[in-house]
């Protein structure tokens, strides 16, 4: 009886996959950002998006049509801006605005810090470095921007109320049709 000759050493469990395939296998499937609709990656925005399911229009046809609107706040916090495809569609007056942003005090340049402050700053830097290493493969939850917008109809006052929230500020606006 003649034994078969192999170029490679024989595997007691049968031929290896590399020996059977004429070329190396590649990963199948594509990731979400590799699809043609995401040629440049998904759009990133720090403003919440509001999806209107119905038209909100008056007798003359003016108002907001159904669709997706990016809700921004202007720099003076007087108006909520409804933006669609980069075009301003509506300005809603803000009736309430509050911010919870804390101002961090930094020492003036050139001033020598006392030992306690310097030690505290070193400790915070070390903690930040550890945290950055911990979330090196994923996104740090502290870096995620929280933003939300809700729109409801108030039957008592016959007006639409918009609640807009971001990480450090909150605004309420209303309008009538």
Beta strands, then each sheet from edge to edge (+ up, - down):
strand 1: 49-52
strand 2: 56-57
strand 3: 63-64
strand 4: 67-73
strand 5: 79-84
strand 6: 87-99
strand 7: 148-154
strand 8: 159-165
strand 9: 169-175
sheet 1: 1+ 4- 5+ 6- 9+ 8- 7+
sheet 2: 2+ 3-
end
